[in-house]
Amino acid sequence: MVGLLGLREALVGLVGIARGGAGSFDTVGRTGDEVLLGTDERHLDFRASVWCQGDRVVVSTVVTLHGLRGRAYFALVRLLHPVVVRAMLGRAAYRLALRERLPAGM
């Protein structure tokens, strides 16, 4: 997953799209069981909902495309998006499982 994000960062600059950086996943809102992430850019606006439902985590995304650049960019992103989201959720689950196994204070 880190490789895919690194590739994205390298390629988007070539087509005039801002690199992601730390603000790519700004927290837009939060409730007790959901976090809404997102950003608004010239080529697209997106929101991602990460909702904890019991022992499940549900991720939903909404994208509004702007112009030809946004449509072209998202045509590629659409192919990789499911793979990246699954990898991110798997990594989060792994880290949480590790945290549960460590003794307090470590």
N, C-alpha and C positions, 0 to 999 in steps of 0.2 A: 504494500500500500504506500509506503514512504517513497518507493521508486516511482509509482504512478503520479503522486503529488509533485515530486521533483521534476518529472517530465513535463507536467502541466505548467509548472512555474517557468521552465526553460522555453516552452513553446509559445505561451500566450504573449510574451513580450514581442515576439516576431510579428504578430498580427495586430498589435496596438491595443491589447487588452491588459489592464493593470494586473500586476502579480498579486496573489492572495494576501500574503503576510498575515499578521496576527488578527487583523480585523475581518477576515473572511467569515468567521463564525461568531459575530457579535451576538450577545444575548439580547433579544428584543423584548422578551417577556418571560415570566415564570409564575407557576402556580405550585401547589403542593406536589403534584404528580406529573407536571409537564414543563418543558423548557422550549421556548420558541427562539430559534436562531435565524439570522439572516443578514442580508446586506442589499443595498441598492447601488447598482453600477450603471454605466452608460450602456452596456450591451445587454444587461439583464438585471432583474430583481429576483431574489429568491428568499423563501422562508422554509425552514425545516423544523418540524415539530418532533420532539423526542418525548414520548409519553410512556410512563411506567404504569402498567396495568397488571397489578398483582405480581406474578413472577415472569411477566412478559414485558418486553420493550418494543414499542411500535414507533417506527420512524416514517414520517410522511413529508413529502416535499412539494412545494408549489413554485413554479417559475413563470415569470412574465418576461418575454423576450422583447428586445428593442432592436429593430433594424436587421439588416443582412448579417452584420457581424455577430449579433446575438444568436441568430438562427444557425449560422455556420458553427459557432462555438458549441452550441447545445446539441447539434447533430452528433458531434463526437462525444460529448460528455454523457449523453443519454446511453451510449453503449457501455461505458465503464461505470456509471453511477451505481448500479446494483452491486457490483463487485466491491467497490470502495466502501459503500455503506455496510455491507456484510463484514468486511475486514475490520472496519472501525468498531462495530458492535462486538465482534469476536475479541478484539484487543481489549475493549473496555471490560468485557466479562472476565477475561483472563486476569486483568489487573485487580478487579474486585475480588476474585477468588483467591489471589495471592494475599491480598490485604486481610481477608478473613482468616487465613492460616497463620499469619505472623502473630507473635506474641505482642501484647499491648506495649507501646512505647518504642517500637522499632520502625 
